[in-house]
Every structure is written in structure tokens, then in C-alpha cells.
Amino acid sequence: MSGWRRPRWWAVLLTVAGCLVFLRLGVWQLHRADEKDELLRRYAASAQAPLSNFADVAETPPAQAFPRVRVQGSYRADRVYLLDNPKHDRRGGVEVYVPFVLRSSNTLLLVDLGFLPGNGSEQAPQLPSLPTGEQSLQGLYLPPPGVGFAMGGDALATQAHWPKTTIYLDLKQVQRDLGQALYPRVLALDADPASIYMREHTLDFSSMPPARHRAYAFQWFTFAVVAVAIFAVLHRRRKPKKTDHA
């Protein structure tokens, strides 16, 4: 006698469909982890890459690359934005962004000066004066920091004094606030030992790094194994209980 009961067709169908979905999701998570690993490798290599012509990448930057560029122009020192989202140390601080006026262009480039550490209080750190006149800047042309789930509306529009503070940076809101067009990425300046700013720019995968994708993949694969195990347990023929004879 076989140790298994013949399963219903719908039980087989549900188990197979469930396993296929779980396996598909697990493979997708592994692919996402590999994609982010590749982006991190490209980002690390970009710091030593030769300079690209900014005009070639300004409006249509490569989706999976981070060109190094050099630009000439001057700061809009009266229009400073502070990203109040400390992630470098426990004392808090702000990431400082300033619009940059390029030569022969009506479009502004938002420059990430770097992270300015706080002093442990709730007050914003004191901003050093920006250089005046024409400047030559060099750095990585990066996507703006992720907005995530923005709540509370446009915080910039409600502020009348500069610098303006926000907990997320939305280039569309900054563009409306400035009343002038912005390039689709920001210029993250190269590290400078003489600068007061900390410039340790990284890709923002804090909410979903590659390791978390792999953890989710393991979870989906585990669900597939559990589905098969449940199917086997439910269709295993139970042995009849022995009865005592007088």
C-alpha cells in the first residue's frame, strides 16, 4: 500500500503556482542585489575616472553611470539649502546644497558642498562663507538623494528666510523655489582635505542594500520549501491506530 494519498487537482495546482511565484520573487531579489552591487562597483570606479564633458551628460546623464565633470561659474551664495538628514555622525548636521550659475547657461546646477557636522545642539551649524567670483568645480554628477515617502508638503515654499532647511531634497521643489530651471542631477564635489565639509558621498541604498535583497530572496525560497513540505504532510497517508484486543 502506498504511503501517500492521491491529491486533489486544485491542491497540486495551488502548490505548483505558489512555488513558482516564490521562486520567481526570490530570483528577482537576487537580480536586484546583483544590479546594486554593480552600481556600487561603478560608483567606486568613477572616483578615479577621467573627466567627461559636462555638456555631453548635463541634460541626459547615463542611467547606470556617474561621470566626473568639471564646470566653471559662480555660486548663488544667497540661496543655500540645508538637508537636515544627519547620517554621518551622532552629533547631527546638515548636507549643504548651493545653486551654481554656469557660463552661457540659464539652467542652474545644484552643488552638494558636503556634510557639515553639528555641535550636538538643535541649532544648525554655522555655515562658512562661500567664495565669490568665478569658480572651477570638479566632482561626480550624481542623482539627487532619494525623497522616499515625503510628508508635510513643500517645506521650502513656507520658509521666507535663507538658508532654507528640508528633511528631503526634491529637485522639482527646489526649481519652483528658485524660479529657474535645474539640471536633473547634482554635482557632488570631490573630497578636499582643506575643506570644513565632509565629502564621503555614497549611493543611497540605506533602505534596501544588496544584503537585504539577498535576505528577502532567502525568505522567498524558504516559502517555496515550506509550501512543498505542507503539501507533503497533508497528503501523507496516516497509519491506522492500533487497537488493544482483550
N, C-alpha and C positions, 0 to 999 in steps of 0.2 A: 504493500500500500504506500502511495506517495505521501511524503511529509508536507505537501503543500496543497492548499485549496485553490481551485480554479478561480482566478479573479474576474470580477465584472469588467466589461469593456471600458466603462467610464472611469474605473479606478486606474486601469492601465494608462488611459489617455491623460488623466489629470496628473499622474506621476511623471509620465514622459514629458508632458508640456511644462510642468513645474521645473523639472531638472534642466530642460533646455533653456528656460528663462534664467534660472540661477546661474548656469554655466555661461550663458551669454553676458550677463551682467558682470560676472567675475572676470571674464576675458576683457570686457570693456574697461574695467577698472585697471587692469594690468596695462592696457594700452595707454590709458591716461597717465599712469605713473611713468611709463617709458617716455611719453611725449614731454612731460615736465622735466624729467632727468635730462633729456636732450636740450631743452630750453636752458636749463641751468648750465650745462656744458658750454653752450653757445654764448651765454652771458659771461661766463668766466673767461672765455677766449676773447671776447670783444674788448676787454680792457687793454689788450696788447695788439689789437688790430690796427692796421693803417687807417689814416683819416679818410673819410668819404666826403664827397662834395655835398654840402648841405642842400643845395638847390635840387639835387637829384633825389633826395629822400624826404624833403620837407613836407610836401603835401601827401605823398603816397609812400610812407615808410614800409619797408619789408615786414610782413606779418610775423615772421619767426626769426627775426634778426635784430641786432641792437647796434646800429652803426655809430662809430665815433666820428664826431664832426667838430669843426671849428667855425665860429661865427664872429663877425665884427658888428659893433653897435654900441648902444648906451642903455643903462638901466633907467627904468621908470621908478626912481627911488622913493617917490611919494605914494606908490601903490604896492604895498607889501602884504602878502598873505601868510598867515601862520596856521599850519596844520597841527592842531592840538591833539596829537595822537601818539604820545610817547611810547617808543618801542625799543629805545637803545639802552636806557638805564632806569633805575627805580626813582631817580630824583625828578623824573618828568622832563619836559622840554617841548620844543616845537621844531617842526620842519619848516624852513623858510623858503618861500617862493616869491620871485620878483619878475614882473614883465620886462622884456628886453626888446628894445627897438632896433631892428636890423637896418643895415644900409639898403636903400632903394626898395623898401618893402613896407606896405601898410599893415601887414599881419604881424602881430606880436608873438614872441616866443617866450613861454613861461620857463624861467630858470629855477632849478632846485639848487639853492646855495648849500644845503646840507642841514644837519641836525644841530640845533643849539641847545645844549643841556640846561636844565633848570637849576634852581638853588634850593629845592626842597619845599618851597612855598607855593601858594596858588597863583602868585603873580607871574606873568610872562617874563622870560629872561630879557635882559637889556640887549637891544639889537645894536650891533656896531654900525657905523656909518658906511654907506656904500660908496665905492669910488665913482667920481664924476668924470664926464668926458667919454671919449670913445674907448671901448674895451675890446680885447680879443679873448673870447672864451672858448674853452675846449672841454668836451665831455661826451657822455653817452646820450644818444637820442632815444629816450625810453617812453613806453606807455605811461600815462599818469597812474598814480596809486589807485587801487580799486576802491570803488564807492561802497560796495556791499549794499546792505539794506538801510537806505537813508531815511531818517525820520526827522520830523520837525520842519520840513520845507527848506526854502532857500535862506540860510542864515546870513549870507553876505548882504542880501538886499535890505535886511533890517538894521545893519550897522552903518553909522554915519561917520565914524572916525577911523583913522588908519594908525597902525596896521589892523587888518581885519582877521578875525580868528574863526576857524571852522574845524569840525571834527572829521570831515571828509572833504576831498578835493574833487569837485565836479567841474571840468573844463567849460561846459556849457554855461554853468552859473557864473564862473569867473569871466567868461566872454561877455555875458549880459552885464555884469557888474562894471566891466571896463568900457563897454560900449564900442568894442573894437574886436576884430577877428583874431583868433588864436590858432596857432599851428596845432595839429592833432596830438602831438607828443610834447614832452618836457625835456629840457636839457639838464641832465644831472652832471654837475661839474666834476672834473677829475679831482682826486684827493690832493690836498696841499698841506704839507706839514706846518706851514706858517699860518694857516687859516685857523680861526677860532671854531669854525664849523667842523663837525664830524661828518665825513663823507664816506659812509660804508653802505653804498646803495646795493640793494638786493631785490630780486624779483619777489613780489608779494604773494607767496604761496602759504602764508601762515595759517589760513583757514583750511587748506586742503593740500598739504605737501605730498610728495610722491609716496612716502612711507604710509600715509593714511589711505591712499588709494589701494596700496597692496594689502593693508589690513582689511579693507572692505572687500577686496577680491577673495581673500581667505574666508571671510564671513559668507559670501555668496556660494563659494564652493562647498562650505560646510553645510549650508542649507540643502544643496543637492544631495549630499551624502545622507543627511537626515531624512530627506523625502524617500530615498530608496530604502533606508532602514525601517521607516514606518510602514512602507508598503510590504516589506518582507515580514514584519512582525504581525501585521493584520491578516496576512494570508498564509501564515504557518498553521498547519493542522495541529490542533491540540490533542494530546494523548488523553484517552478516556481515563477517568479516575478509577482506581481500583476499589472494589467493594469487599468488605470483610464477609466471609461466609461462616455461618455458625458450625 
